[in-house]
């Protein structure tokens, strides 16, 4: 059974989902990502880019299943 505390959902406009679907082919060369993995990669990459060089202890936890 899925752990209900491990996942959450968000609502997105249809146009945004269309963009996610389009990006899912392009983010990782030679691989099509799921919509969830596409959003996850974009969020983690953006977070790391914005916090690069900061002495923040805040880090994004990556799933061990990846």
N, C-alpha and C positions, 0 to 999 in steps of 0.2 A: 504494500500500500504506500502511496506517496505521502511523504512527510509534509503536512500542511504548513509547517513553520519554515520550511526550506524555500518555498516558492511563493511569489505574490504576482498579482496580475495588474495590468494598467490598461486604460482605454485610450485608443489612438484613433485619430481621424483616418478615414479610408485613404486619403491622399498620402498620409504618412506611412501607412502599411504598404502602399504601392511603391514608395521610395525604398522601404526596407527590403521588399522582395527584389527590387532592381539591384540593390547593393549586395544582396546575399550571394550573387554570382561573382562579384568583383573584389570583395575584401580579401579573400584568400585565393591566390592564383591556383587554378585547377580544381577548386572545390566549391561546391554550393552549400552554403550554411543554412540552417533553419532560421526562421524569423527570430526566434529567441536567442540563438547564438550570434546572429548578426547584431542585434541590439546590445547584447552582452559585450561583444568585441568593441563596438563603437563607444560604449560607456567606459569600459576599462581603458582603452587607448586614449580617450579624451581626458579622463581623470589623471592618468599617468603623465600625459603631456602637460596639463595645467599645473601639476604638482612637481614637475621635474625641477630639481635643485632646491626645493623647499626642505627645511629641516623638520618637516611634519612627521610625526610618528604614524600618521594615518596612511594606511595602504589598503589597496583593494585585495580582498581575498579571492583567489582563483580556485575554482572547483578542483578537487583532486581527481575527478573523473575525466578531466580534459587530457 
